[in-house]
């Protein structure tokens, strides 16, 4: 990541988040607006106060507010996912370099790029549109991972963590999209 940009303490937030995930099999989402942080929303059966408070404590301790797409946890995890996919596919057969390897890498790169583009457009409608494209790219990537396993290009244990990361990003995008849709409905009714 680029030096000089404020970042959420990834380890601290993810530790808290993973504890919630393990207990509830829920998801989280990162959403910010231009001036303040309302960035991590749990999708669990915990009360909003309990789970939201745990994650927000980590955010508050980091002193980070959401000012750009770089501050979104979902974008940060998606960037890590890209790195994981590049590392995984470097060991695929050479004949797949322009086939499955290229497709997997393009799908993975598409995820954070669409999150960034949607956030940069500074409108809820645009963000929602690009989050849905990112969600589609996750489905593509998951399909490609499954194909790679069927073709025995990689072992299950090598992709288990990557698969879990795609699931986490997918849940985060879903919850973020729902939050934006709810916010749009509230604004419309006001």
N, C-alpha and C positions, 0 to 999 in steps of 0.2 A: 504494500500500500504506500501511497505517496506520503512523505514526511510533511508535517505542518498542518495536516487536517485533523481536527479533533475526532476521536474515535471512542466508541463505547468500549469499555473494558470487556472484550470478547469472552475471556475465560470466566470472569465473574458472572456475567449475564448468562452465558451458556450453561454454567454449572447449575445456577438457579433454575433455568429453563428446563434443562435435562431432568432435574429432579421432579419438576412438575410433569414433564412428559412421561417419565417412567411411572408416576403415580396415577396419571389420568389419561394417558394416550391422547392428549389434546394437542393444540398447536398454538403458535404465537405469531404475531404480525408486528411489523414496524411501520409506523406512520408518523410523519411529522408535517408541520406546516412551517411557514416561513419564519415565525417568531418564537414559538415555544415548542416544548416537547410533550407530545401525547403519543408516544412511539411504540410501546409494546403492549399489545392487547392479548391476553390469554383466551384460549378457546377450550375451557375446561369446565368441569362441573363444580369447581371451587367457586366460592362467591367472588365476584369481580374484585372486591376489596382485598381479599386474601392473596390471590395469585398475582393480581396487578401490582399490589403493594410490594411484593417480594422482588419483582423484576424492576419496578420503578426505583426501588432503593439502590439497586446496582447502577441504574442510569444516573440518579441524583449524585451518587458518590463519584461518578466519572466526570460530572460537570459538563456534560455534552448536551447540546440542544440540536434539534434537527434543522439544518439549514440547507443541506443539499442531499442528493441521492447517496453520497458517500457516507452519510450519517445513518442511513437506514440499515438496521441489522440484517434484514432480508437481502439487501444488495451485498453486504459484506460476506454473508454465508454463500450466496450465489457465486461470488468471485472465488471463494475457496473451492467450490464445486468445480469450477472451470479448471483450476489447477489440478484437482484430483483426476478429472477426466483426461487431461493432457498426460499426466503421469501414467495412468492406467493404459491408455491407448498406444503409448510408445513401444509397448511390447507385443502388439498385435502383429500378425503376419504382414510382410511387406506388400503383398498383393492387395491388402485392405487399405493401404495408405490413401487412395483416392476414392475408396468406397465407405465402409463402415467407420473407419477412423475419422475421415473428413466429416461425415454426417454427425457423429457423436460430438466432435469438437464444435461444430457450427451450432448444434442444438444447445450445448452447454453455454457457449458464448452469448447466444441469443437471450438467455435468461437475465443476467445482470444488465445487458445492454438495453433491453426493453423496460426494465425497472427504472434505469437511469433516464431514458428518453421520456417516459411518462412523467416522472417527477420533475424533470427540467422544463416541461411545457407549462407547468404552474396552473393547471386546471384539473379539477376533480374528474371531469369527463375524460380528459386525455389520459390521466393516470390510470383510471379504471380500464380504459381500452388497452393500454400497453401492458397492464398487469395480466389481462386475459391472454394476451399474446405470449407473455412469459409463462403462464400456466400451460399453454399449449406446447411450448418448447420443452417443458418438464415432461409432459406425457410422451413426446417424441423421444427424449433422452432415455426415459425409462423403458420404452419399447426397444430402443437400440441396445441398451444394456442387456435386456432379456435375450435379444438375438445373439449378442456376443457370447452369452453364457450357453445358449443352445448350440452354437458353433464351436464351443469349447475353446474360445480364445482367452478366457479367463475363468478363474475358479470363483465359486460362490463367496468364499471368505474374503476374497480381494475386493468384491463389489458390495459387500454387506453394508459397510459404513457409508459408501457413496450412495447406495440405495436409500439408507436412512436419511441422509442429507437431502436427497431429492424429495423425500416425503415431508421433511421439516419445511423446506422452502415452499413446497406446494401448499401445505397447511397455512403457512404464514401469508402467502399470496391470497388464499381463499378468505382468510379472516380479514385481511386488509381490504380486499374488494368488498366484502360484506359491510365493513365499517364505512367505507366511502359511500356505498349505496344507501346505507341508513342515514348518513350525514346529508346526502343529497335530498332524501325524502323529507327530512326535518326542515331543511332550508326551504324546500318547495312549499311546505305547509305553513311556514312563518309569514 
